[in-house]
C-alpha cells in the first residue's frame, strides 16, 4: 500500500487546502498539467518544493507568491509571480517527494509578509493585473466587427 503525502494546495481562489496525494502524477492532476510540463521551485533550505503550471492563464496567486518569497532567497522585487494553482510538497534527502510536517504546514499557512514586502508585492500584483487586462482587451478588440 502506498503512503499518502500530506501537501498544501494553494488554490487560485486564495484559499489553502491540506491535500493527500500519492505521487507526482497526483500533483500534476491537481494542477491540470502533464507531469513533464510542471515546473518547480525548491526552497532555500531544500526541504520544500513548490509545483506549478507555468502556462496558467489564471490571475496571480498572491498567497503562493508570498510563500515563494518566504521560503527562498528572492526579494519582493525579484520573486516570480505564480499564477493558478500551486502545490507544496516536502522533499526528502533522497530527492523524493515527502509529506509536509505539521510545523511546516502551520508555518506556511500562517505566514504574512512584512510591511515593505507587502507593499512591493501589492504594486507588482496590480501591474500584472493591468497588463493582463490590457492584453485581454486588445485580443477582444481585434475580434469585434467594425462600427457601421
MODELLER restraints for C-alpha pairs under 7 A, 6 or more apart:
rsr = mdl.restraints
at = mdl.atoms
rsr.add(forms.Gaussian(group=physical.xy_distance, feature=features.Distance(at['CA:2:A'], at['CA:22:A']), mean=6.87, stdev=0.5))
rsr.add(forms.Gaussian(group=physical.xy_distance, feature=features.Distance(at['CA:3:A'], at['CA:22:A']), mean=6.58, stdev=0.5))
rsr.add(forms.Gaussian(group=physical.xy_distance, feature=features.Distance(at['CA:4:A'], at['CA:20:A']), mean=5.59, stdev=0.5))
rsr.add(forms.Gaussian(group=physical.xy_distance, feature=features.Distance(at['CA:4:A'], at['CA:21:A']), mean=5.35, stdev=0.5))
rsr.add(forms.Gaussian(group=physical.xy_distance, feature=features.Distance(at['CA:4:A'], at['CA:22:A']), mean=4.95, stdev=0.5))
rsr.add(forms.Gaussian(group=physical.xy_distance, feature=features.Distance(at['CA:5:A'], at['CA:20:A']), mean=5.32, stdev=0.5))
rsr.add(forms.Gaussian(group=physical.xy_distance, feature=features.Distance(at['CA:5:A'], at['CA:21:A']), mean=5.10, stdev=0.5))
rsr.add(forms.Gaussian(group=physical.xy_distance, feature=features.Distance(at['CA:5:A'], at['CA:22:A']), mean=5.90, stdev=0.5))
rsr.add(forms.Gaussian(group=physical.xy_distance, feature=features.Distance(at['CA:5:A'], at['CA:98:A']), mean=6.16, stdev=0.5))
rsr.add(forms.Gaussian(group=physical.xy_distance, feature=features.Distance(at['CA:5:A'], at['CA:99:A']), mean=4.50, stdev=0.5))
rsr.add(forms.Gaussian(group=physical.xy_distance, feature=features.Distance(at['CA:6:A'], at['CA:18:A']), mean=6.76, stdev=0.5))
rsr.add(forms.Gaussian(group=physical.xy_distance, feature=features.Distance(at['CA:6:A'], at['CA:19:A']), mean=5.78, stdev=0.5))
rsr.add(forms.Gaussian(group=physical.xy_distance, feature=features.Distance(at['CA:6:A'], at['CA:20:A']), mean=4.82, stdev=0.5))
rsr.add(forms.Gaussian(group=physical.xy_distance, feature=features.Distance(at['CA:6:A'], at['CA:21:A']), mean=6.68, stdev=0.5))
rsr.add(forms.Gaussian(group=physical.xy_distance, feature=features.Distance(at['CA:6:A'], at['CA:99:A']), mean=4.63, stdev=0.5))
rsr.add(forms.Gaussian(group=physical.xy_distance, feature=features.Distance(at['CA:6:A'], at['CA:100:A']), mean=5.64, stdev=0.5))
rsr.add(forms.Gaussian(group=physical.xy_distance, feature=features.Distance(at['CA:7:A'], at['CA:18:A']), mean=5.87, stdev=0.5))
rsr.add(forms.Gaussian(group=physical.xy_distance, feature=features.Distance(at['CA:7:A'], at['CA:19:A']), mean=5.19, stdev=0.5))
rsr.add(forms.Gaussian(group=physical.xy_distance, feature=features.Distance(at['CA:7:A'], at['CA:20:A']), mean=6.18, stdev=0.5))
rsr.add(forms.Gaussian(group=physical.xy_distance, feature=features.Distance(at['CA:7:A'], at['CA:87:A']), mean=6.91, stdev=0.5))
rsr.add(forms.Gaussian(group=physical.xy_distance, feature=features.Distance(at['CA:7:A'], at['CA:88:A']), mean=5.75, stdev=0.5))
rsr.add(forms.Gaussian(group=physical.xy_distance, feature=features.Distance(at['CA:7:A'], at['CA:89:A']), mean=5.01, stdev=0.5))
rsr.add(forms.Gaussian(group=physical.xy_distance, feature=features.Distance(at['CA:7:A'], at['CA:99:A']), mean=6.08, stdev=0.5))
rsr.add(forms.Gaussian(group=physical.xy_distance, feature=features.Distance(at['CA:7:A'], at['CA:100:A']), mean=5.83, stdev=0.5))
rsr.add(forms.Gaussian(group=physical.xy_distance, feature=features.Distance(at['CA:8:A'], at['CA:16:A']), mean=6.68, stdev=0.5))
rsr.add(forms.Gaussian(group=physical.xy_distance, feature=features.Distance(at['CA:8:A'], at['CA:17:A']), mean=5.79, stdev=0.5))
rsr.add(forms.Gaussian(group=physical.xy_distance, feature=features.Distance(at['CA:8:A'], at['CA:18:A']), mean=4.93, stdev=0.5))
rsr.add(forms.Gaussian(group=physical.xy_distance, feature=features.Distance(at['CA:8:A'], at['CA:19:A']), mean=5.98, stdev=0.5))
rsr.add(forms.Gaussian(group=physical.xy_distance, feature=features.Distance(at['CA:8:A'], at['CA:87:A']), mean=5.70, stdev=0.5))
rsr.add(forms.Gaussian(group=physical.xy_distance, feature=features.Distance(at['CA:8:A'], at['CA:88:A']), mean=5.06, stdev=0.5))
rsr.add(forms.Gaussian(group=physical.xy_distance, feature=features.Distance(at['CA:8:A'], at['CA:89:A']), mean=6.74, stdev=0.5))
rsr.add(forms.Gaussian(group=physical.xy_distance, feature=features.Distance(at['CA:9:A'], at['CA:16:A']), mean=5.66, stdev=0.5))
rsr.add(forms.Gaussian(group=physical.xy_distance, feature=features.Distance(at['CA:9:A'], at['CA:17:A']), mean=5.00, stdev=0.5))
rsr.add(forms.Gaussian(group=physical.xy_distance, feature=features.Distance(at['CA:9:A'], at['CA:18:A']), mean=6.29, stdev=0.5))
rsr.add(forms.Gaussian(group=physical.xy_distance, feature=features.Distance(at['CA:9:A'], at['CA:19:A']), mean=6.48, stdev=0.5))
rsr.add(forms.Gaussian(group=physical.xy_distance, feature=features.Distance(at['CA:9:A'], at['CA:86:A']), mean=5.93, stdev=0.5))
rsr.add(forms.Gaussian(group=physical.xy_distance, feature=features.Distance(at['CA:9:A'], at['CA:87:A']), mean=4.53, stdev=0.5))
rsr.add(forms.Gaussian(group=physical.xy_distance, feature=features.Distance(at['CA:9:A'], at['CA:88:A']), mean=6.41, stdev=0.5))
rsr.add(forms.Gaussian(group=physical.xy_distance, feature=features.Distance(at['CA:10:A'], at['CA:16:A']), mean=4.74, stdev=0.5))
rsr.add(forms.Gaussian(group=physical.xy_distance, feature=features.Distance(at['CA:10:A'], at['CA:17:A']), mean=6.59, stdev=0.5))
rsr.add(forms.Gaussian(group=physical.xy_distance, feature=features.Distance(at['CA:10:A'], at['CA:64:A']), mean=5.90, stdev=0.5))
rsr.add(forms.Gaussian(group=physical.xy_distance, feature=features.Distance(at['CA:10:A'], at['CA:85:A']), mean=5.98, stdev=0.5))
rsr.add(forms.Gaussian(group=physical.xy_distance, feature=features.Distance(at['CA:10:A'], at['CA:86:A']), mean=5.12, stdev=0.5))
rsr.add(forms.Gaussian(group=physical.xy_distance, feature=features.Distance(at['CA:10:A'], at['CA:87:A']), mean=6.08, stdev=0.5))
rsr.add(forms.Gaussian(group=physical.xy_distance, feature=features.Distance(at['CA:11:A'], at['CA:84:A']), mean=6.99, stdev=0.5))
rsr.add(forms.Gaussian(group=physical.xy_distance, feature=features.Distance(at['CA:11:A'], at['CA:85:A']), mean=4.72, stdev=0.5))
rsr.add(forms.Gaussian(group=physical.xy_distance, feature=features.Distance(at['CA:11:A'], at['CA:86:A']), mean=6.42, stdev=0.5))
rsr.add(forms.Gaussian(group=physical.xy_distance, feature=features.Distance(at['CA:12:A'], at['CA:61:A']), mean=5.46, stdev=0.5))
rsr.add(forms.Gaussian(group=physical.xy_distance, feature=features.Distance(at['CA:12:A'], at['CA:84:A']), mean=4.72, stdev=0.5))
rsr.add(forms.Gaussian(group=physical.xy_distance, feature=features.Distance(at['CA:12:A'], at['CA:85:A']), mean=4.90, stdev=0.5))
rsr.add(forms.Gaussian(group=physical.xy_distance, feature=features.Distance(at['CA:14:A'], at['CA:61:A']), mean=6.84, stdev=0.5))
rsr.add(forms.Gaussian(group=physical.xy_distance, feature=features.Distance(at['CA:14:A'], at['CA:63:A']), mean=6.37, stdev=0.5))
rsr.add(forms.Gaussian(group=physical.xy_distance, feature=features.Distance(at['CA:24:A'], at['CA:35:A']), mean=6.74, stdev=0.5))
rsr.add(forms.Gaussian(group=physical.xy_distance, feature=features.Distance(at['CA:25:A'], at['CA:35:A']), mean=6.15, stdev=0.5))
rsr.add(forms.Gaussian(group=physical.xy_distance, feature=features.Distance(at['CA:27:A'], at['CA:87:A']), mean=6.81, stdev=0.5))
rsr.add(forms.Gaussian(group=physical.xy_distance, feature=features.Distance(at['CA:28:A'], at['CA:34:A']), mean=5.64, stdev=0.5))
rsr.add(forms.Gaussian(group=physical.xy_distance, feature=features.Distance(at['CA:28:A'], at['CA:35:A']), mean=5.20, stdev=0.5))
rsr.add(forms.Gaussian(group=physical.xy_distance, feature=features.Distance(at['CA:28:A'], at['CA:38:A']), mean=6.93, stdev=0.5))
rsr.add(forms.Gaussian(group=physical.xy_distance, feature=features.Distance(at['CA:31:A'], at['CA:52:A']), mean=6.78, stdev=0.5))
rsr.add(forms.Gaussian(group=physical.xy_distance, feature=features.Distance(at['CA:31:A'], at['CA:53:A']), mean=6.47, stdev=0.5))
rsr.add(forms.Gaussian(group=physical.xy_distance, feature=features.Distance(at['CA:31:A'], at['CA:85:A']), mean=5.99, stdev=0.5))
rsr.add(forms.Gaussian(group=physical.xy_distance, feature=features.Distance(at['CA:33:A'], at['CA:53:A']), mean=6.67, stdev=0.5))
rsr.add(forms.Gaussian(group=physical.xy_distance, feature=features.Distance(at['CA:38:A'], at['CA:51:A']), mean=6.67, stdev=0.5))
rsr.add(forms.Gaussian(group=physical.xy_distance, feature=features.Distance(at['CA:38:A'], at['CA:52:A']), mean=5.94, stdev=0.5))
rsr.add(forms.Gaussian(group=physical.xy_distance, feature=features.Distance(at['CA:38:A'], at['CA:53:A']), mean=5.33, stdev=0.5))
rsr.add(forms.Gaussian(group=physical.xy_distance, feature=features.Distance(at['CA:39:A'], at['CA:51:A']), mean=5.85, stdev=0.5))
rsr.add(forms.Gaussian(group=physical.xy_distance, feature=features.Distance(at['CA:39:A'], at['CA:52:A']), mean=5.54, stdev=0.5))
rsr.add(forms.Gaussian(group=physical.xy_distance, feature=features.Distance(at['CA:39:A'], at['CA:53:A']), mean=6.23, stdev=0.5))
rsr.add(forms.Gaussian(group=physical.xy_distance, feature=features.Distance(at['CA:39:A'], at['CA:54:A']), mean=6.45, stdev=0.5))
rsr.add(forms.Gaussian(group=physical.xy_distance, feature=features.Distance(at['CA:40:A'], at['CA:49:A']), mean=6.38, stdev=0.5))
rsr.add(forms.Gaussian(group=physical.xy_distance, feature=features.Distance(at['CA:40:A'], at['CA:50:A']), mean=5.31, stdev=0.5))
rsr.add(forms.Gaussian(group=physical.xy_distance, feature=features.Distance(at['CA:40:A'], at['CA:51:A']), mean=4.44, stdev=0.5))
rsr.add(forms.Gaussian(group=physical.xy_distance, feature=features.Distance(at['CA:40:A'], at['CA:52:A']), mean=6.15, stdev=0.5))
rsr.add(forms.Gaussian(group=physical.xy_distance, feature=features.Distance(at['CA:41:A'], at['CA:49:A']), mean=5.69, stdev=0.5))
rsr.add(forms.Gaussian(group=physical.xy_distance, feature=features.Distance(at['CA:41:A'], at['CA:50:A']), mean=5.18, stdev=0.5))
rsr.add(forms.Gaussian(group=physical.xy_distance, feature=features.Distance(at['CA:41:A'], at['CA:51:A']), mean=6.78, stdev=0.5))
rsr.add(forms.Gaussian(group=physical.xy_distance, feature=features.Distance(at['CA:42:A'], at['CA:48:A']), mean=5.86, stdev=0.5))
rsr.add(forms.Gaussian(group=physical.xy_distance, feature=features.Distance(at['CA:42:A'], at['CA:49:A']), mean=4.51, stdev=0.5))
rsr.add(forms.Gaussian(group=physical.xy_distance, feature=features.Distance(at['CA:42:A'], at['CA:50:A']), mean=6.37, stdev=0.5))
rsr.add(forms.Gaussian(group=physical.xy_distance, feature=features.Distance(at['CA:43:A'], at['CA:49:A']), mean=6.29, stdev=0.5))
rsr.add(forms.Gaussian(group=physical.xy_distance, feature=features.Distance(at['CA:43:A'], at['CA:71:A']), mean=5.15, stdev=0.5))
rsr.add(forms.Gaussian(group=physical.xy_distance, feature=features.Distance(at['CA:43:A'], at['CA:72:A']), mean=4.97, stdev=0.5))
rsr.add(forms.Gaussian(group=physical.xy_distance, feature=features.Distance(at['CA:44:A'], at['CA:71:A']), mean=6.08, stdev=0.5))
rsr.add(forms.Gaussian(group=physical.xy_distance, feature=features.Distance(at['CA:44:A'], at['CA:72:A']), mean=4.59, stdev=0.5))
rsr.add(forms.Gaussian(group=physical.xy_distance, feature=features.Distance(at['CA:44:A'], at['CA:73:A']), mean=6.25, stdev=0.5))
rsr.add(forms.Gaussian(group=physical.xy_distance, feature=features.Distance(at['CA:47:A'], at['CA:90:A']), mean=5.73, stdev=0.5))
rsr.add(forms.Gaussian(group=physical.xy_distance, feature=features.Distance(at['CA:47:A'], at['CA:91:A']), mean=4.86, stdev=0.5))
rsr.add(forms.Gaussian(group=physical.xy_distance, feature=features.Distance(at['CA:47:A'], at['CA:92:A']), mean=6.66, stdev=0.5))
rsr.add(forms.Gaussian(group=physical.xy_distance, feature=features.Distance(at['CA:48:A'], at['CA:88:A']), mean=6.74, stdev=0.5))
rsr.add(forms.Gaussian(group=physical.xy_distance, feature=features.Distance(at['CA:48:A'], at['CA:89:A']), mean=5.75, stdev=0.5))
rsr.add(forms.Gaussian(group=physical.xy_distance, feature=features.Distance(at['CA:48:A'], at['CA:90:A']), mean=4.55, stdev=0.5))
rsr.add(forms.Gaussian(group=physical.xy_distance, feature=features.Distance(at['CA:48:A'], at['CA:91:A']), mean=5.42, stdev=0.5))
rsr.add(forms.Gaussian(group=physical.xy_distance, feature=features.Distance(at['CA:49:A'], at['CA:88:A']), mean=5.59, stdev=0.5))
rsr.add(forms.Gaussian(group=physical.xy_distance, feature=features.Distance(at['CA:49:A'], at['CA:89:A']), mean=5.32, stdev=0.5))
rsr.add(forms.Gaussian(group=physical.xy_distance, feature=features.Distance(at['CA:49:A'], at['CA:90:A']), mean=6.12, stdev=0.5))
rsr.add(forms.Gaussian(group=physical.xy_distance, feature=features.Distance(at['CA:49:A'], at['CA:91:A']), mean=6.48, stdev=0.5))
rsr.add(forms.Gaussian(group=physical.xy_distance, feature=features.Distance(at['CA:50:A'], at['CA:86:A']), mean=6.62, stdev=0.5))
rsr.add(forms.Gaussian(group=physical.xy_distance, feature=features.Distance(at['CA:50:A'], at['CA:87:A']), mean=5.77, stdev=0.5))
rsr.add(forms.Gaussian(group=physical.xy_distance, feature=features.Distance(at['CA:50:A'], at['CA:88:A']), mean=4.47, stdev=0.5))
rsr.add(forms.Gaussian(group=physical.xy_distance, feature=features.Distance(at['CA:50:A'], at['CA:89:A']), mean=6.59, stdev=0.5))
rsr.add(forms.Gaussian(group=physical.xy_distance, feature=features.Distance(at['CA:51:A'], at['CA:86:A']), mean=5.62, stdev=0.5))
rsr.add(forms.Gaussian(group=physical.xy_distance, feature=features.Distance(at['CA:51:A'], at['CA:87:A']), mean=5.09, stdev=0.5))
rsr.add(forms.Gaussian(group=physical.xy_distance, feature=features.Distance(at['CA:51:A'], at['CA:88:A']), mean=6.15, stdev=0.5))
rsr.add(forms.Gaussian(group=physical.xy_distance, feature=features.Distance(at['CA:52:A'], at['CA:85:A']), mean=6.54, stdev=0.5))
rsr.add(forms.Gaussian(group=physical.xy_distance, feature=features.Distance(at['CA:52:A'], at['CA:86:A']), mean=4.85, stdev=0.5))
rsr.add(forms.Gaussian(group=physical.xy_distance, feature=features.Distance(at['CA:52:A'], at['CA:87:A']), mean=6.65, stdev=0.5))
rsr.add(forms.Gaussian(group=physical.xy_distance, feature=features.Distance(at['CA:56:A'], at['CA:83:A']), mean=5.89, stdev=0.5))
rsr.add(forms.Gaussian(group=physical.xy_distance, feature=features.Distance(at['CA:56:A'], at['CA:84:A']), mean=5.67, stdev=0.5))
rsr.add(forms.Gaussian(group=physical.xy_distance, feature=features.Distance(at['CA:57:A'], at['CA:83:A']), mean=7.00, stdev=0.5))
rsr.add(forms.Gaussian(group=physical.xy_distance, feature=features.Distance(at['CA:58:A'], at['CA:83:A']), mean=5.65, stdev=0.5))
rsr.add(forms.Gaussian(group=physical.xy_distance, feature=features.Distance(at['CA:58:A'], at['CA:84:A']), mean=4.96, stdev=0.5))
rsr.add(forms.Gaussian(group=physical.xy_distance, feature=features.Distance(at['CA:59:A'], at['CA:83:A']), mean=5.69, stdev=0.5))
rsr.add(forms.Gaussian(group=physical.xy_distance, feature=features.Distance(at['CA:59:A'], at['CA:84:A']), mean=6.47, stdev=0.5))
rsr.add(forms.Gaussian(group=physical.xy_distance, feature=features.Distance(at['CA:60:A'], at['CA:81:A']), mean=6.36, stdev=0.5))
rsr.add(forms.Gaussian(group=physical.xy_distance, feature=features.Distance(at['CA:60:A'], at['CA:82:A']), mean=5.74, stdev=0.5))
rsr.add(forms.Gaussian(group=physical.xy_distance, feature=features.Distance(at['CA:60:A'], at['CA:83:A']), mean=4.24, stdev=0.5))
rsr.add(forms.Gaussian(group=physical.xy_distance, feature=features.Distance(at['CA:60:A'], at['CA:84:A']), mean=6.56, stdev=0.5))
rsr.add(forms.Gaussian(group=physical.xy_distance, feature=features.Distance(at['CA:60:A'], at['CA:125:A']), mean=6.95, stdev=0.5))
rsr.add(forms.Gaussian(group=physical.xy_distance, feature=features.Distance(at['CA:61:A'], at['CA:82:A']), mean=5.57, stdev=0.5))
rsr.add(forms.Gaussian(group=physical.xy_distance, feature=features.Distance(at['CA:61:A'], at['CA:83:A']), mean=4.92, stdev=0.5))
rsr.add(forms.Gaussian(group=physical.xy_distance, feature=features.Distance(at['CA:61:A'], at['CA:84:A']), mean=5.81, stdev=0.5))
rsr.add(forms.Gaussian(group=physical.xy_distance, feature=features.Distance(at['CA:64:A'], at['CA:82:A']), mean=6.57, stdev=0.5))
rsr.add(forms.Gaussian(group=physical.xy_distance, feature=features.Distance(at['CA:64:A'], at['CA:86:A']), mean=6.54, stdev=0.5))
rsr.add(forms.Gaussian(group=physical.xy_distance, feature=features.Distance(at['CA:65:A'], at['CA:81:A']), mean=5.61, stdev=0.5))
rsr.add(forms.Gaussian(group=physical.xy_distance, feature=features.Distance(at['CA:65:A'], at['CA:82:A']), mean=5.47, stdev=0.5))
rsr.add(forms.Gaussian(group=physical.xy_distance, feature=features.Distance(at['CA:66:A'], at['CA:113:A']), mean=6.73, stdev=0.5))
rsr.add(forms.Gaussian(group=physical.xy_distance, feature=features.Distance(at['CA:67:A'], at['CA:108:A']), mean=6.67, stdev=0.5))
rsr.add(forms.Gaussian(group=physical.xy_distance, feature=features.Distance(at['CA:69:A'], at['CA:75:A']), mean=6.68, stdev=0.5))
rsr.add(forms.Gaussian(group=physical.xy_distance, feature=features.Distance(at['CA:69:A'], at['CA:76:A']), mean=6.60, stdev=0.5))
rsr.add(forms.Gaussian(group=physical.xy_distance, feature=features.Distance(at['CA:69:A'], at['CA:79:A']), mean=5.98, stdev=0.5))
rsr.add(forms.Gaussian(group=physical.xy_distance, feature=features.Distance(at['CA:76:A'], at['CA:117:A']), mean=5.43, stdev=0.5))
rsr.add(forms.Gaussian(group=physical.xy_distance, feature=features.Distance(at['CA:76:A'], at['CA:120:A']), mean=6.11, stdev=0.5))
rsr.add(forms.Gaussian(group=physical.xy_distance, feature=features.Distance(at['CA:76:A'], at['CA:121:A']), mean=6.01, stdev=0.5))
rsr.add(forms.Gaussian(group=physical.xy_distance, feature=features.Distance(at['CA:77:A'], at['CA:120:A']), mean=6.67, stdev=0.5))
rsr.add(forms.Gaussian(group=physical.xy_distance, feature=features.Distance(at['CA:89:A'], at['CA:97:A']), mean=6.49, stdev=0.5))
rsr.add(forms.Gaussian(group=physical.xy_distance, feature=features.Distance(at['CA:89:A'], at['CA:98:A']), mean=6.29, stdev=0.5))
rsr.add(forms.Gaussian(group=physical.xy_distance, feature=features.Distance(at['CA:89:A'], at['CA:99:A']), mean=6.16, stdev=0.5))
rsr.add(forms.Gaussian(group=physical.xy_distance, feature=features.Distance(at['CA:89:A'], at['CA:100:A']), mean=6.10, stdev=0.5))
rsr.add(forms.Gaussian(group=physical.xy_distance, feature=features.Distance(at['CA:90:A'], at['CA:97:A']), mean=5.76, stdev=0.5))
rsr.add(forms.Gaussian(group=physical.xy_distance, feature=features.Distance(at['CA:90:A'], at['CA:98:A']), mean=4.31, stdev=0.5))
rsr.add(forms.Gaussian(group=physical.xy_distance, feature=features.Distance(at['CA:90:A'], at['CA:99:A']), mean=5.00, stdev=0.5))
rsr.add(forms.Gaussian(group=physical.xy_distance, feature=features.Distance(at['CA:90:A'], at['CA:100:A']), mean=4.96, stdev=0.5))
rsr.add(forms.Gaussian(group=physical.xy_distance, feature=features.Distance(at['CA:91:A'], at['CA:97:A']), mean=4.88, stdev=0.5))
rsr.add(forms.Gaussian(group=physical.xy_distance, feature=features.Distance(at['CA:91:A'], at['CA:98:A']), mean=4.95, stdev=0.5))
rsr.add(forms.Gaussian(group=physical.xy_distance, feature=features.Distance(at['CA:92:A'], at['CA:98:A']), mean=5.72, stdev=0.5))
